[in-house]
Amino acid sequence: MSLDGLRAWIGEVERKLGMRTRVFLVLTVIAIGVGAAAAYLAIDARDSSVSKDDVRELQQQLETRIDEVAAGAPAPAEEAEPIEPEPPPEPKSGKKNKGSGGSESSGGASGTPDSATGGAESATELQELVEEAKRRKAEAETKQAGE
């Protein structure tokens, strides 16, 4: 009788151990999947992030255009093109693209009274964009310093 009791007890322990093994295997697979997803998202975020050099280059282009517009010279079309193809990561991209597009159209109509006010408006918009770029740069530096 005592042997039958021991066999029943060992059979119960084996069932519990088998169930625990399956549960831990499933949890291990889930943990590996979450880790792989986190690694993928980290790599994707790093690849699509804006570097300090990108911000500096954009800032220099904006400052150059502001100086040209303030001096009264229309900005060349070559300098406006690098700004437009790169959409910024924030939803304010529509305002930025419209602002640089508006300065090109108003700068082309020289000699009309509207071209002078259009240039002043675009200079103000460009100045706002430079300030926003400086603010983003400062935020990125503080974020990197915190990491």
C-alpha positions in Angstrom: 0.0 0.0 0.0 2.7 2.5 0.8 4.3 1.9 -2.6 1.0 2.7 -4.3 0.8 6.0 -2.3 4.4 6.9 -3.3 3.7 6.2 -6.9 0.6 8.4 -6.9 2.5 11.1 -5.2 5.4 10.9 -7.7 2.9 11.0 -10.6 1.3 14.1 -9.2 4.7 15.8 -8.8 5.6 14.9 -12.4 2.3 16.4 -13.7 3.0 19.7 -11.7 6.5 19.8 -13.0 5.4 19.2 -16.6 2.9 22.1 -16.3 5.5 24.4 -14.8 7.9 23.6 -17.6 5.3 24.4 -20.3 4.4 27.7 -18.5 8.0 28.8 -18.2 8.7 27.9 -21.8 5.8 30.0 -23.0 6.9 32.9 -20.8 10.5 32.5 -22.1 9.2 32.7 -25.7 7.1 35.8 -24.9 10.1 37.5 -23.2 12.3 36.8 -26.2 9.7 38.2 -28.6 9.3 41.4 -26.5 13.1 41.8 -26.4 13.3 41.4 -30.1 10.5 44.0 -30.6 12.3 46.4 -28.3 15.6 46.0 -30.1 13.9 46.6 -33.5 12.1 49.7 -32.2 15.3 51.1 -30.7 17.2 50.6 -34.0 14.4 52.1 -36.0 14.2 55.1 -33.6 18.0 55.6 -33.9 17.9 55.4 -37.7 15.1 57.9 -38.1 16.3 60.4 -35.4 17.7 63.8 -36.3 21.4 64.2 -35.6 23.1 67.4 -34.3 24.7 67.9 -37.7 21.3 67.9 -39.4 20.0 70.5 -37.0 23.2 72.7 -37.5 22.9 72.4 -41.3 19.2 73.4 -41.3 19.9 76.2 -38.9 22.7 77.6 -41.1 20.4 77.4 -44.1 17.6 79.2 -42.3 19.9 81.9 -41.0 21.3 82.4 -44.6 17.8 82.7 -46.0 16.8 85.1 -43.2 19.8 87.3 -43.9 19.1 87.3 -47.7 15.4 88.1 -47.2 16.3 90.8 -44.7 18.8 92.3 -47.2 16.1 92.4 -49.9 17.6 89.8 -52.1 15.3 86.9 -53.2 16.5 83.5 -51.9 17.9 81.2 -54.6 15.7 78.1 -55.3 18.7 75.8 -54.6 18.7 76.7 -51.0 15.0 76.2 -50.5 15.0 72.6 -51.9 17.0 70.8 -49.2 14.6 72.2 -46.5 11.4 70.9 -48.1 12.1 67.2 -48.9 13.0 66.4 -45.3 9.7 66.3 -43.3 10.2 67.1 -39.6 9.1 64.5 -37.1 6.5 66.8 -35.6 3.0 67.6 -37.0 4.0 71.2 -37.7 5.4 70.0 -41.1 2.5 71.6 -43.0 3.3 75.0 -41.7 7.0 74.7 -42.4 6.5 73.6 -46.0 3.8 76.2 -46.7 6.1 78.9 -45.2 9.1 78.1 -47.4 6.8 77.6 -50.5 5.1 81.0 -49.9 8.4 82.8 -49.7 9.4 81.4 -53.1 6.2 82.6 -54.8 6.2 86.1 -53.3 9.9 86.5 -54.0 9.5 85.9 -57.7 7.1 88.8 -58.1 9.5 91.6 -57.7 8.4 95.2 -58.1 4.9 94.7 -56.7 3.8 96.0 -53.3 2.8 92.5 -52.2 6.4 91.2 -52.7 7.7 93.4 -50.0 5.2 92.3 -47.4 5.6 88.7 -48.4 9.3 88.9 -47.9 8.8 90.4 -44.4 6.3 87.7 -43.5 8.6 84.9 -44.7 11.5 86.4 -42.8 9.4 86.3 -39.7 8.4 82.7 -40.4 12.0 81.8 -41.0 13.1 83.5 -37.8 10.4 81.5 -35.9 11.7 78.3 -37.5 15.3 79.1 -36.4 14.1 79.7 -32.9 12.1 76.4 -33.0 15.2 74.6 -34.3 17.3 76.0 -31.4 14.7 75.0 -28.9 14.6 71.4 -30.3 18.4 71.3 -30.2 18.4 72.3 -26.6 15.7 69.7 -25.8 17.6 67.0 -27.6 20.8 67.9 -25.7 19.0 67.8 -22.3 17.4 64.5 -23.3 20.8 63.0 -24.2 22.4 64.4 -21.0 19.6 62.7 -19.0 20.4 59.3 -20.6 
